[in-house]
Amino acid sequence: MRSYLANALISVASLALLSGCAGFDTSVGPGKGRITKIEGDGTIQGVRVIEVTDQVARQIHAQEIHTSFADDLPQAQPTGQRIGKGDILSVLIWEAPPAALFGTSLGSTTSLGVANTTALPEMQVGPTGDITVPYAGRIHVEDRTLPEIEREIVRRLSGKAHLPQVTVRLAQNTSTQVTVVGEVATNSLMPLTPRGERLLDAIARAGGTKQPVDKMMIQLTRGNQVESMPLSDIIANPRENVVLQAGDVVTAVFQPFSFTALGAAGRNQEVNFEARGITLSQALGRVAGLEDRRADPKGVFLFRWADPRSVPGGAMNAAQDEQGRIPVIYRINMKDPATYFAMQRFAMKDRDVLYVSNSPVAEFQRFFGIIASTVLPVMAVSRAF
């Protein structure tokens, strides 16, 4: 009985030493050898496999599409208080004494030797862009400034009223507004003025964001164009705090990006990170690096679905999903000191998977632990007999 068990133990130990050839693997994830066995064109089973170097990190950064509100959106100018449909105007008319036209008008006030003042009821600009002023008739005001409208009313009243003067005020601005929605304290419409309100003005007017600034994305819709940027980038760069124009839609989006760490990393978990982004070196730091007793420092891998345009070398023979993305595995050799510099340039993306493979020694130790807990106790029992 003892000889049989001893021979069994020797056979199993031999199997452990030959596990690389026999395909025996006790790990729960893919081994380093299966991932690094790359075909000649840089793909394996339809997946691009790329070694992370400083050059690769630079290429990825250069090929990525970086949004800029200042560069990508049509530039807006302060509104200049041009009137639009739906706006409500207030018109005040002065007539020098003796008042010939508005002396007995409703709402007028006068005294001896003092100009007569007439305040007309507030008027809303109609669907045709017109308003009607007594004795001046129908006046087209759409897309005109307040001084232009004042001069037009004076021109129409000249010869009818005695030395008329006119003041037109925008009582309610409904045509030049910006919509602010999403994760803000109050969804609202913000009227624009000649001051030239900017993006952060709109967010502040809405009461600020509900979530932390570093986890917020701001989406700006202008016409048919939609662009997004992290709120922290807009705050950090005043150039991105662009002037708003009528019809803009500002949407505050809570977007907590995350990556998942698996394998022989310090912690296996999903890790949230800021919308502004983090680097690969920061990502490893947030999962406490590699587990010293298990990890293979040459077997760190990043799994990502990527736009072929942002991948060094393009798609090659990699398979594409319905969105045109390709699966890419970036291999990180942490035995190479130069890799640590490349990791500081390599940006993490939302839904990346960071996997650390077990070292060959750790695999053997794990296998030997199985043997020690199963075969050896049986041998001990056999000695008792």
PyMOL commands that set and color helices and strands:
alter all, ss='L'
color gray80, all
select helices_A, chain A and resi 2-17+19-22+32-36+54-63+69-72+146-157+199-205+213-215+231-236+238-240+280-286+308-310+337-343+360-384
alter helices_A, ss='H'
color red, helices_A
select strands_A, chain A and resi 43-44+47-51+88-95+108-111+114-119+123-124+130-133+137-140+165-172+177-182+188-191+216-222+225-230+249-254+257-263+269-273+295-306+326-332+353-358
alter strands_A, ss='S'
color yellow, strands_A
deselect
rebuild
show_as cartoon
